[in-house]
Amino acid sequence: MIQKDLRKADPYRIDAVDRALVLLSLLSERSQLSVTDAARELGVAPSTAHRLLTTMAGRGYVRQGEHRLYHPGPALFVAGGVERSVPRLTARLHHVLESLHAEVGETIHLQMLAGADAQFVDGIEGSQGLRVGLRSGQRMPAYVMAGGKAMLAALPDAVIASLHTGGLRPWDFARITTLQELWAEIGEIRERGYAVNRGESEVGVVALGVAVLMGPGDPIASITVAIPSPRFEESWAPMLIGQLRKARDLAVRALQEPGPGQ
């Protein structure tokens, strides 16, 4: 529980902000939190804790899952315990990227949501002469990327809306320019189970992507295959999608395995 003397120690402290930050720290440590636990830790009434969590959920910083438990939301880049840190995630999933690369020979990327953006956190460059280069560390609007769109489509509608309250961030090569178009795209992705980027992130690149889920509505990452558009053949799509789904399933199993010291 937060000590009362600490609350009074700083005259510039804003209680609501301080409490929200405490909740984020608790979620980072525990990965989930109930309203009762939040209220006890903050030393406030459950109704106050519920309002705080609901407000944070509206901005995508937390999300409500099963059994009325709250979890870290997609607006947080690194949160929710060690399995969500970039080093731990890449360590657990790099072998999945290697297996996929061995099957398709094209550039493979691992991405994570960073609010309404997606960030490249790991990858293996293709072995072809004409290939897509690695984008590790780069960050772009999720709605222009195959992996980003796949992760957005896996989120609850309320979270998607909260991430785009100001509309879509403009992007030079974007095909989608309005929220209405984004919702239509998300519906198609949910129906077919994968996302496509045809020159939307940059000219000359075609990419296919699938989301890696820790649970319903909880995309922890995405895996993509990127190919230069002059070499891409539509007839390759079924094979690539099949390999991506295989990689996704391997990734989920890898994340479910106990890590060292667990």
C-alpha positions, 0 to 999 in steps of 0.5 A, spaced: 500 500 500 502 506 498 504 510 504 500 516 506 507 520 508 510 519 501 503 522 498 505 528 502 512 528 501 512 532 494 507 538 494 507 537 486 504 530 486 498 529 483 494 523 486 491 521 480 497 521 476 501 517 481 496 512 482 496 510 475 503 510 475 503 505 481 498 501 477 502 500 471 508 498 475 504 493 479 502 490 472 509 490 469 511 486 475 505 481 476 502 481 469 495 482 471 491 485 477 484 485 480 480 491 482 480 489 489 488 488 489 489 495 485 484 498 491 488 495 496 495 497 494 493 504 492 489 504 499 483 507 495 476 505 495 474 499 489 470 504 485 476 509 485 481 503 483 475 501 478 475 508 475 483 509 474 483 502 470 477 504 466 480 510 464 487 507 463 484 501 458 480 507 454 487 509 452 490 502 451 495 502 457 491 496 460 486 491 458 481 487 461 481 480 460 477 474 463 475 473 470 475 481 470 482 481 471 486 487 468 493 486 464 498 491 460 495 494 454 498 495 447 499 502 448 505 500 453 511 497 449 515 493 454 510 491 460 507 485 463 513 481 466 520 479 463 516 475 457 514 482 454 521 485 454 524 485 447 531 481 449 527 476 452 522 475 447 527 475 441 531 470 445 525 466 446 523 467 438 529 467 434 529 460 433 522 460 430 525 466 425 531 462 423 526 456 422 521 460 417 527 463 414 530 456 412 523 454 409 522 461 405 529 464 404 526 471 404 527 476 409 523 475 416 521 480 421 519 480 428 515 486 430 511 488 437 506 494 438 508 500 440 502 504 441 499 505 434 505 504 431 509 497 430 517 496 431 521 491 428 525 488 434 528 482 430 529 479 424 533 475 419 535 478 412 533 474 406 538 470 402 536 472 395 540 477 391 534 482 390 532 482 397 528 486 403 533 489 408 533 488 415 529 494 419 531 492 426 529 498 430 525 502 425 518 504 427 512 505 423 504 506 423 502 499 425 496 500 419 501 500 414 505 494 416 503 487 415 505 485 422 502 491 425 495 490 421 495 483 424 496 485 431 491 491 430 486 486 428 487 481 434 486 487 439 479 488 441 475 494 438 475 498 444 482 498 444 483 499 436 479 505 437 483 508 443 489 508 439 487 512 434 483 517 437 486 522 433 485 519 426 491 515 422 498 518 422 499 520 415 504 516 411 507 517 404 505 510 401 499 509 405 493 506 402 489 506 408 487 514 409 481 514 414 479 510 420 473 507 416 478 504 411 482 501 417 476 498 420 474 495 413 481 492 413 481 489 420 475 486 418 478 482 412 484 480 416 480 477 422 476 473 416 482 470 413 487 470 419 493 474 416 495 481 413 498 484 407 502 490 406 503 491 398 508 497 398 504 501 404 510 501 408 515 503 403 515 502 395 517 496 392 516 491 398 510 486 399 509 483 406 505 478 409 504 477 417 500 474 422 500 475 430 502 471 435 497 471 441 498 470 448 491 470 449 484 472 446 485 480 444 493 480 446 497 480 441 504 480 444 508 480 437 507 479 429 512 475 424 512 477 417 515 475 411 518 481 406 519 480 399 521 485 393 515 486 389 518 485 382 520 478 385 513 476 388 509 471 385 501 471 387 502 463 387 507 463 392 502 466 397 498 460 400 505 457 401 508 463 405 501 463 409 502 456 411 509 457 413 507 463 417 502 460 421 506 454 422 511 459 425 506 462 429 504 456 432 511 454 434 512 461 437 506 460 442 509 454 444 516 457 445 512 463 449 508 458 454 514 454 456 517 455 462 524 460 462 530 459 466 529 459 473 521 459 472 
